[in-house]
Amino acid sequence: MSAVHPTSTTNTPEIHLVPAVERAARILLAFESGDVEYGVTELSRLLQINKSTAYAILNTLVHFGFLERNEVTKKYRLGPALLQLGHLVQSRTDLREVARPLLRTLAEEFRQTAILGQFTVEHDILTVDAVVPEGTLSISTSVGRRLPHSAGAFGKVFHAALPLKELDALLAHQGLRRFTNHTIVDVAAYKRELVKVRTLGYALDQEEYLEGVCAVAAPIVDRDGHVIASLCRGLLFPSGRAGLRPAHPQRARGVPGHFATSGGHALPGLERHAARRGVTERQPVVWERGVEP
């Protein structure tokens, strides 16, 4: 078992710590080592704290829910209050704010509109943010705009992540609206398309939502692999060039990686956001068993 050392204060202003609070913090941070439970004697020896002092601090942390005491092993483990505080930190983090640098990078690199969308409880798609590059013929959209549940590549990404019963209920209630002559409105054919999305890890829109516009979208997932949002990049074609395909659709595979660590561009803000929210490309997307080949 490795010792827990206080954070280095080299080249930082001297900080006056409250001894009791400092010891309580060190006890909580001891669990970073990976051990699920600690006894009083273990923590006292590990942190070089008097055993009676450690016992008093542990009981105080248990009282406020920061720790729990296992009555079988008589040891202590992290408590629910920490989880609740963690959720508050996550809810305060603005996905739009941390995604903006990535949207801008995608838009500038491909000279096409990049859009961040989320599937709502009302079963439509909310445009959370968008970056439209200057000086090019690009798709125009507005933040806050709501799109139909089956709109193009966005719809495919979110539908592919739905459980079978929920997907079937949604399609039975709202159906597949025809937006263009290329829109897939046959349910069986649409489900086959969703199988492709699961296989590829991204969705393509071949002028299915807007005439003359192709798009590619990829899911953004949380630490458990559940889809929480999607990034979409559109490609606008002049009239009469139908049948063209979005350039570099494989780049969509790397989109979730931008919310992780070394998988994408060096964007420290997204890296920190990923660590807090657990967003990572190392976790596979959890495609519910709703669409089978």
SEBA-737691 format. One line per field, with one value per residue (C-alpha): residue number from 1; y negated, x negated, z negated. Coordinates in Angstrom, 3 decimals, padded with zeros to 6 digits. Layout:
sekol = c(NUM | ...) .
yy = c(Y | ...) .
xx = c(X | ...) .
zz = c(Z | ...) .
***
This chain:
sekol = c(1 | 2 | 3 | 4 | 5 | 6 | 7 | 8 | 9 | 10 | 11 | 12 | 13 | 14 | 15 | 16 | 17 | 18 | 19 | 20 | 21 | 22 | 23 | 24 | 25 | 26 | 27 | 28 | 29 | 30 | 31 | 32 | 33 | 34 | 35 | 36 | 37 | 38 | 39 | 40 | 41 | 42 | 43 | 44 | 45 | 46 | 47 | 48 | 49 | 50 | 51 | 52 | 53 | 54 | 55 | 56 | 57 | 58 | 59 | 60 | 61 | 62 | 63 | 64 | 65 | 66 | 67 | 68 | 69 | 70 | 71 | 72 | 73 | 74 | 75 | 76 | 77 | 78 | 79 | 80 | 81 | 82 | 83 | 84 | 85 | 86 | 87 | 88 | 89 | 90 | 91 | 92 | 93 | 94 | 95 | 96 | 97 | 98 | 99 | 100 | 101 | 102 | 103 | 104 | 105 | 106 | 107 | 108 | 109 | 110 | 111 | 112 | 113 | 114 | 115 | 116 | 117 | 118 | 119 | 120 | 121 | 122 | 123 | 124 | 125 | 126 | 127 | 128 | 129 | 130 | 131 | 132 | 133 | 134 | 135 | 136 | 137 | 138 | 139 | 140 | 141 | 142 | 143 | 144 | 145 | 146 | 147 | 148 | 149 | 150 | 151 | 152 | 153 | 154 | 155 | 156 | 157 | 158 | 159 | 160 | 161 | 162 | 163 | 164 | 165 | 166 | 167 | 168 | 169 | 170 | 171 | 172 | 173 | 174 | 175 | 176 | 177 | 178 | 179 | 180 | 181 | 182 | 183 | 184 | 185 | 186 | 187 | 188 | 189 | 190 | 191 | 192 | 193 | 194 | 195 | 196 | 197 | 198 | 199 | 200 | 201 | 202 | 203 | 204 | 205 | 206 | 207 | 208 | 209 | 210 | 211 | 212 | 213 | 214 | 215 | 216 | 217 | 218 | 219 | 220 | 221 | 222 | 223 | 224 | 225 | 226 | 227 | 228 | 229 | 230 | 231 | 232 | 233 | 234 | 235 | 236 | 237 | 238 | 239 | 240 | 241 | 242 | 243 | 244 | 245 | 246 | 247 | 248 | 249 | 250 | 251 | 252 | 253 | 254 | 255 | 256 | 257 | 258 | 259 | 260 | 261 | 262 | 263 | 264 | 265 | 266 | 267 | 268 | 269 | 270 | 271 | 272 | 273 | 274 | 275 | 276 | 277 | 278 | 279 | 280 | 281 | 282 | 283 | 284 | 285 | 286 | 287 | 288 | 289 | 290 | 291 | 292 | 293) .
yy = c(000.000 | -003.292 | -006.314 | -009.370 | -012.523 | -016.078 | -018.129 | -019.929 | -023.665 | -024.443 | -027.894 | -028.496 | -030.973 | -029.608 | -028.355 | -028.168 | -024.985 | -024.133 | -020.969 | -019.064 | -019.846 | -018.982 | -015.574 | -014.922 | -015.790 | -013.482 | -010.648 | -011.099 | -011.385 | -008.143 | -006.283 | -007.473 | -004.613 | -002.217 | -000.495 | -000.204 | -000.133 | -001.226 | -000.482 | -003.023 | -001.482 | -001.407 | -005.064 | -006.104 | -004.389 | -005.446 | -009.115 | -009.275 | -010.510 | -009.679 | -006.719 | -008.426 | -011.529 | -009.419 | -007.634 | -010.945 | -012.346 | -009.130 | -009.221 | -012.860 | -012.044 | -009.142 | -011.468 | -013.773 | -010.928 | -011.401 | -007.927 | -004.754 | -002.172 | 001.464 | 003.135 | 006.512 | 005.574 | 002.571 | 000.593 | -002.635 | -003.329 | -006.354 | -007.511 | -008.807 | -012.474 | -012.486 | -011.100 | -013.790 | -016.524 | -014.978 | -015.179 | -018.859 | -019.497 | -017.654 | -019.537 | -022.822 | -021.939 | -023.411 | -020.918 | -023.716 | -025.689 | -022.857 | -021.573 | -024.955 | -024.650 | -021.282 | -022.589 | -025.468 | -023.105 | -020.838 | -023.770 | -025.394 | -022.164 | -021.079 | -024.551 | -023.282 | -023.773 | -021.731 | -021.200 | -019.848 | -018.220 | -016.415 | -014.118 | -015.522 | -013.829 | -015.175 | -013.002 | -015.792 | -016.984 | -020.205 | -022.245 | -022.996 | -024.838 | -025.349 | -026.908 | -028.163 | -028.935 | -032.340 | -032.877 | -029.570 | -028.325 | -026.511 | -025.261 | -027.856 | -026.957 | -028.562 | -027.508 | -026.367 | -025.131 | -021.825 | -019.230 | -016.271 | -013.043 | -011.377 | -014.300 | -012.982 | -011.743 | -013.123 | -011.050 | -007.878 | -008.268 | -008.795 | -006.136 | -003.559 | -004.074 | -003.562 | -000.290 | 001.726 | 001.023 | -002.709 | -002.847 | -000.865 | -003.035 | -006.223 | -005.059 | -003.807 | -007.107 | -009.631 | -007.577 | -008.455 | -011.770 | -012.254 | -015.334 | -014.752 | -012.177 | -010.442 | -010.060 | -006.485 | -006.128 | -002.333 | -001.153 | 002.107 | 000.332 | -002.332 | 000.290 | 001.858 | -001.588 | -001.745 | 001.559 | -000.151 | -002.994 | -000.541 | 001.211 | -001.902 | -003.976 | -006.958 | -007.863 | -009.234 | -011.449 | -011.285 | -014.264 | -012.591 | -015.661 | -018.562 | -018.518 | -019.101 | -018.491 | -015.436 | -015.013 | -012.713 | -012.435 | -010.542 | -009.884 | -011.406 | -008.921 | -008.987 | -006.712 | -003.884 | -004.186 | -005.728 | -008.318 | -011.783 | -013.974 | -013.958 | -016.019 | -016.486 | -017.977 | -018.963 | -019.209 | -021.452 | -020.592 | -022.825 | -021.793 | -018.976 | -017.163 | -014.698 | -011.394 | -012.825 | -011.568 | -013.486 | -013.737 | -011.817 | -010.192 | -008.133 | -011.289 | -010.856 | -007.928 | -010.343 | -012.804 | -011.228 | -011.086 | -014.853 | -014.556 | -012.147 | -012.400 | -011.760 | -010.538 | -013.869 | -017.383 | -018.822 | -020.588 | -020.775 | -022.091 | -019.042 | -016.818 | -018.155 | -017.972 | -014.335 | -013.511 | -015.071 | -013.608 | -010.326 | -010.980 | -008.775 | -007.097 | -004.107 | -002.999 | -001.474 | -002.947 | -001.081 | -000.232 | 001.249 | 004.545 | 002.676 | 003.061 | 006.403 | 007.335) .
xx = c(000.000 | -001.556 | -001.682 | 000.428 | -001.630 | -000.291 | -000.109 | -003.335 | -003.272 | -006.418 | -006.240 | -002.810 | -001.837 | -001.872 | 001.560 | 002.651 | 004.642 | 007.056 | 005.520 | 008.773 | 010.110 | 006.747 | 006.773 | 010.357 | 009.423 | 006.399 | 008.609 | 010.991 | 008.130 | 006.626 | 009.356 | 007.797 | 005.316 | 008.064 | 008.714 | 012.442 | 012.305 | 009.938 | 009.846 | 009.002 | 005.590 | 004.760 | 005.598 | 003.821 | 000.629 | 000.956 | 001.557 | -000.463 | 002.537 | 003.190 | 005.589 | 008.120 | 008.052 | 008.571 | 011.493 | 013.170 | 012.753 | 014.068 | 017.190 | 017.757 | 017.457 | 019.893 | 022.360 | 022.440 | 022.572 | 019.091 | 018.139 | 020.016 | 019.038 | 019.261 | 020.702 | 019.371 | 015.733 | 015.775 | 014.031 | 014.931 | 015.799 | 016.874 | 020.434 | 023.398 | 022.831 | 019.779 | 021.847 | 024.471 | 021.836 | 020.289 | 023.620 | 023.876 | 020.450 | 021.476 | 024.749 | 022.899 | 020.603 | 021.874 | 021.532 | 021.935 | 019.080 | 016.559 | 017.704 | 017.349 | 013.581 | 014.167 | 017.049 | 014.886 | 012.018 | 014.278 | 015.914 | 012.590 | 010.895 | 013.664 | 015.065 | 018.568 | 021.108 | 020.590 | 023.573 | 023.974 | 027.348 | 029.164 | 032.192 | 034.879 | 037.502 | 040.069 | 038.386 | 037.040 | 033.504 | 032.331 | 029.607 | 027.363 | 024.657 | 023.379 | 020.399 | 020.777 | 017.450 | 017.067 | 016.505 | 017.971 | 021.296 | 022.493 | 025.611 | 027.217 | 028.885 | 029.723 | 029.090 | 032.270 | 033.860 | 035.680 | 035.535 | 037.876 | 036.854 | 035.873 | 033.958 | 031.038 | 027.829 | 028.758 | 031.943 | 030.105 | 027.526 | 030.147 | 032.532 | 029.735 | 029.209 | 032.866 | 034.133 | 036.324 | 039.619 | 038.983 | 037.913 | 040.947 | 043.308 | 041.762 | 041.975 | 045.538 | 046.633 | 044.750 | 043.676 | 040.897 | 041.606 | 040.565 | 038.337 | 036.917 | 037.125 | 034.151 | 035.704 | 036.033 | 039.661 | 039.986 | 039.529 | 037.807 | 035.359 | 034.756 | 033.935 | 031.443 | 029.866 | 029.602 | 027.729 | 025.143 | 024.884 | 024.144 | 021.534 | 019.753 | 020.044 | 021.408 | 024.409 | 024.594 | 027.300 | 027.425 | 029.697 | 032.329 | 033.207 | 032.365 | 031.997 | 028.388 | 027.069 | 025.158 | 024.028 | 022.161 | 022.872 | 021.245 | 022.404 | 020.921 | 021.082 | 020.722 | 018.516 | 021.035 | 021.168 | 024.641 | 025.291 | 025.736 | 025.325 | 024.124 | 021.875 | 022.902 | 021.018 | 022.951 | 021.768 | 023.627 | 023.602 | 024.597 | 027.852 | 027.566 | 024.799 | 026.998 | 025.449 | 022.181 | 021.013 | 019.663 | 015.899 | 013.955 | 016.885 | 014.346 | 013.437 | 016.749 | 015.219 | 012.878 | 015.545 | 016.215 | 012.468 | 012.307 | 014.178 | 011.592 | 007.870 | 005.300 | 007.697 | 008.294 | 006.995 | 005.210 | 008.135 | 007.444 | 010.925 | 012.569 | 010.010 | 010.941 | 014.642 | 014.210 | 012.539 | 015.395 | 018.237 | 016.571 | 016.928 | 014.446 | 013.873 | 012.352 | 015.842 | 017.863 | 021.233 | 024.006 | 026.289 | 029.422 | 030.608 | 033.286 | 032.046 | 030.767 | 029.445) .
zz = c(000.000 | 001.051 | -001.186 | -000.453 | -000.136 | -000.419 | 002.764 | 003.546 | 002.933 | 004.939 | 006.531 | 005.019 | 002.303 | -001.241 | -002.240 | -005.865 | -006.327 | -009.120 | -010.627 | -011.229 | -007.752 | -006.177 | -007.874 | -006.769 | -003.181 | -003.287 | -004.531 | -001.606 | 000.883 | -000.450 | 001.447 | 004.731 | 004.340 | 005.390 | 002.071 | 001.493 | -002.295 | -005.048 | -008.765 | -011.437 | -012.068 | -008.333 | -007.820 | -010.998 | -009.874 | -006.212 | -006.920 | -010.167 | -012.125 | -015.760 | -015.908 | -018.182 | -015.948 | -012.852 | -014.529 | -015.417 | -011.904 | -010.342 | -012.502 | -011.557 | -007.845 | -008.310 | -010.069 | -007.033 | -004.507 | -003.051 | -004.282 | -005.194 | -007.812 | -006.809 | -009.888 | -008.783 | -008.181 | -010.535 | -007.795 | -006.015 | -002.364 | -000.334 | -000.982 | 001.058 | 000.217 | 002.488 | 005.357 | 004.861 | 004.886 | 007.985 | 009.789 | 008.867 | 010.404 | 013.575 | 013.901 | 013.568 | 016.442 | 019.679 | 022.515 | 025.017 | 023.497 | 023.598 | 027.001 | 028.685 | 029.412 | 031.070 | 033.155 | 034.293 | 035.177 | 037.231 | 039.015 | 039.860 | 040.932 | 043.300 | 044.073 | 043.320 | 040.545 | 037.346 | 035.032 | 031.479 | 030.817 | 028.011 | 028.060 | 025.748 | 023.586 | 026.053 | 028.715 | 030.857 | 031.496 | 029.871 | 031.566 | 028.582 | 030.519 | 034.048 | 035.786 | 039.349 | 041.092 | 042.691 | 046.377 | 047.576 | 048.850 | 045.729 | 043.974 | 041.750 | 038.440 | 035.098 | 031.510 | 029.791 | 032.982 | 032.641 | 035.384 | 035.946 | 034.227 | 037.512 | 038.999 | 041.037 | 039.433 | 036.022 | 035.954 | 036.930 | 034.152 | 031.467 | 032.805 | 032.934 | 029.198 | 028.220 | 026.693 | 029.064 | 027.277 | 027.127 | 030.767 | 031.934 | 029.850 | 031.245 | 034.855 | 034.360 | 032.832 | 034.981 | 037.973 | 040.417 | 042.060 | 045.683 | 045.942 | 049.435 | 052.216 | 050.570 | 047.103 | 045.846 | 044.759 | 044.763 | 041.153 | 042.053 | 044.371 | 041.726 | 039.105 | 041.501 | 041.778 | 037.985 | 038.019 | 040.253 | 037.754 | 034.971 | 037.095 | 038.365 | 035.206 | 037.148 | 039.304 | 042.842 | 044.310 | 048.111 | 048.834 | 046.661 | 044.587 | 046.906 | 050.673 | 051.706 | 048.195 | 046.993 | 043.398 | 041.028 | 037.278 | 034.424 | 030.863 | 027.720 | 024.849 | 021.062 | 018.952 | 019.307 | 023.083 | 023.206 | 025.884 | 024.345 | 027.444 | 031.034 | 033.262 | 036.872 | 039.817 | 042.905 | 046.501 | 048.937 | 052.639 | 055.552 | 057.236 | 059.747 | 057.873 | 056.015 | 055.143 | 053.861 | 050.494 | 047.483 | 047.661 | 045.016 | 043.176 | 041.233 | 039.313 | 037.518 | 035.649 | 033.907 | 032.822 | 029.390 | 028.905 | 028.798 | 025.501 | 024.179 | 023.712 | 026.399 | 029.086 | 030.781 | 030.908 | 027.885 | 026.232 | 022.469 | 021.684 | 023.218 | 021.547 | 018.125 | 018.991 | 020.009 | 016.717 | 014.756 | 016.786 | 017.664 | 021.394 | 023.201 | 026.521 | 024.771 | 023.772 | 026.625 | 027.440 | 025.651 | 028.553 | 026.986 | 028.434 | 030.341 | 033.893 | 035.114 | 038.570) .
***
